[in-house]
């Protein structure tokens, strides 16, 4: 039995883009063949051709994304990022860790494997956008990896159902930028609220100004609050992602926020 961590670019999304491209080009062909010449045909030809070109571009982009994120493919970017984040998570013997937005359980399991004496909890809302990610899949992947020090629960990253200072470590990967809120720094503080004094955090996301505002000021704010060794580490300079990749994949601004409470 092998784990199945799925793909961060859902196969259904790739298929929908290819379907849209095929449908648009067929429509463009039918317009040219079946409609009489005139303004109406010209307008529909332009619209269907533009739609075909757009969907074709999205198809190519999504396919390349799918290949890059494939856990068993050549690039294996997802695997590199997950294992890279897990290296930053240090949990004392008997301690607890929270992974926010666990998806298919990849990061939760990677952290648990590196910290066998700790208990690692993964939460996710498992929304319809990633319909193939769910709790049974996470549990199946944990069994496939031979990991028993994990648990998975449904939860909301914006309102965590845990008391203050519950965990010795908190982690997350590419989650918060997907949440449609204007103040994503508030979500970070909600996660850090559950971290014990002296606990560590490792949060990887697209920390661009457009999504998060001024993150340099945020790191200073954490230090003023008493957090130690707060760093915002760029991960697009070859650490896990190449600069060129970050650009065409829409991952520019990716960084790891890490430190001690």
N, C-alpha and C positions, 0 to 999 in steps of 0.2 A: 504493500500500500504506500503510495506516494502522496505528499501534500499537494494541494491544488490552491495556490494563492491567487488564482485568476489573473486579471490584467487591469491596470489602472485606466486603460482605455477600453471600455466595455466593447465586447465583440458585437453586441447589438447596435451600438452607435456606429461602428465601422460599416456594418451591413446597411444601416439606414442611409448613410451617405452614398454608398455605391448604388443603392436602390433609387435614391433621388437623382443621381447622375443618369442612370439608365432611363428612368422615366422621363426626365427632361429632354434627353436627346431623342428619344422616341417621339415625344410630343413635337419637338422641333421638326423632325422628319415628316410627320403626318401633316403638320401645318403647311409645309412646303408642297406636299403632294396633293392634299385633298382640298385645300382652300383656294378659291379663285384669287387672282391677283387683285391687289387693292391695298388701301391703308390698313384695314383690319389684319390682313395677312402679314404685312410688314411689322406691325406692332407685336403681334403674337410671335413672329419669328425672332424678333429682338429679345422679347421676354423669355421665351423658352431656351434660346441659345445662351443668354446670360445666366439663366438658372442652371443649365447644363455645365457651363464653365465653372460656376461657383461650386456646385456639388462635386465636380471632378477634382477641383483643388482640395476641397475638404476630404474627399475620399483618399487622395494621395497622402495628405497630412495625417489623417487618422490611422492609415495603414502603417506609415513610418513610426508613429507614436506607439502603435501596438507592438511592432517589432522591437523597438527600443526597450519597452517595459516588460517584455516577455521574460519571465523568471528562468525559462529554460532555453532562451535564445542566445544569440551571440553577444549582444550588448549587455543585457541583464542589469539595466540601470536600477530597476526597482530593488533587486537583491542587494546591490551595492549600497544604496541609500539606507535600506532597512538595517543591514549589518553595521553600517557606519554609525547610525544613530545609537544602536544597541551598545556600541563600545563606550559611549559616554554615560551610560546609565549604571550607576554603582549603588547597590542595595545591600544594607547590612544583613547578616545572617538572621533569618526570622523576620525580616522586614517586608514591607508591602510597596507595590508600585502600581500606578494607574496609567494605562495607555488610552488616551482619548481619541476616539474615531478609529477603532481597531480594524474595521473593514473585514478582511478575510483572516485576520489574526496573525499576520506575518510579523509585525513589530512586537506584539505581545509575546509571541513564541520565541522570537530571537532574544528578547530580554530575559525571558525565563530560562532559556538554555545557558545564558552567560551567568545567571544568578540562581543556581539550582536550590539554594537554601532560602529563597524568598518566595513570596506569593505575588503573582502578577495578575491584575484584573484588567480586562479589555472591555470598553464600552463603545457602543455605536447605536445610532438610530436606524441604520440599515434601510435607508430610504429607497424609493423606487428608481432613482437615477442609477444606483448600483444594485440592481435587483438580484444579481447573482451572489452578492455578499450577504451573509446571514449568520446567525448564531450556530446553527448546526454545521455549517461549513467551517467555522472557526474551531469548533470542538473536534471535528473530523481531522483537521490539519494538525491539531495538538496531539491527537492519538497517533497520527502518521509519523510525527516527529518524536514520539516517545516522551512527550512532555506532560507532566501531571500537575505541576505547580502553577496552573493557570485557571482562570474562570472568565466567562464572558456574559455580559448583561446588556440589555437595551438601556440607553441613556441619552440625555440631551447635554451637549457640551456647553450650552449657554446657561444651564441651571443644573449643576451636578448634584446628584442625590447622595452627597457625602458631607460629613461634618468637616469643619476646619481642622487642618493638621492631622489628616487621616493617614497619609502616605509618606513613605521615606523617599520616594522618587516619583516623578510624573514625566510622561513622554507623549509625543504626538508627531504625526507625519502627514503633511499636506492635507490638513483638515479644515482649519479655521477660515481660510480664504474662500472656501465654498459656501460659508454661511452668510446669507444676505443681510448683514448688519452693517451699519455705518461705523460703529465703534468696535473694531475687532480687538483692540487693546484690552477692552473690558472682558473679552472672552479669555484672553491670556491670564488676566488677574483672577478670573473665576477658577481657572485650572490651578493656578499657583496658590489659591486660597486653601486647597486641600493638602498642600505640602507641609510637612512638619518642619519645624525650625532645625536647620542643619541638613535638610534633605536636598537632593539634587534634581535638576530638571534639564530636559533635552527636548526642545520643540523645534521641528523643522517645518518651514512653510515658505510661501512666497511673500516675503516681508517688504514688498514694494511700497512706496509712499502712497500710491493710489489705492492700495488695499488696506494699509495699516496706519498711514500717517507717518510722523517722524519717529522712527524706531530708535534712533540714537538718543533722542530725548526720553524715550520709554526706558531704555537700558539705564540711563542716568537716574530716572525716577525709581527704578528698582534698587539701585545702589543707595539712594537717599532713604529708602524704606528699610535698609539694613541688609539687603541681599549682597552676597559676596561673589567675587569672580564672575560677574555677569559679562558674557561675551556674545556678540552677534557675528558668527563666523560665516563668511561667504562660501557657499558650496558650489558655485558655478565657475570657479577658476581652475577646475580640474580635480577638486577634492572628490566629488562624486559625479559632477556634471561639467561638461566642457562649455566654454563660453558660447561657441557656435550653436551647440545643442540647446542651450538655455534660450537663445533667441528664437529659433524656429519652432521650438516646442512650447513656447509661452511660459517658460519657467524662470525668466529673468527676475532677479530679486530674491531667489531662493537662498535661504540662510538658516543656520542652526543657532537658536537662542538657547544658551546653556549657562548654568551657574549653580550657586548654592544659596538657599534661603537663610 
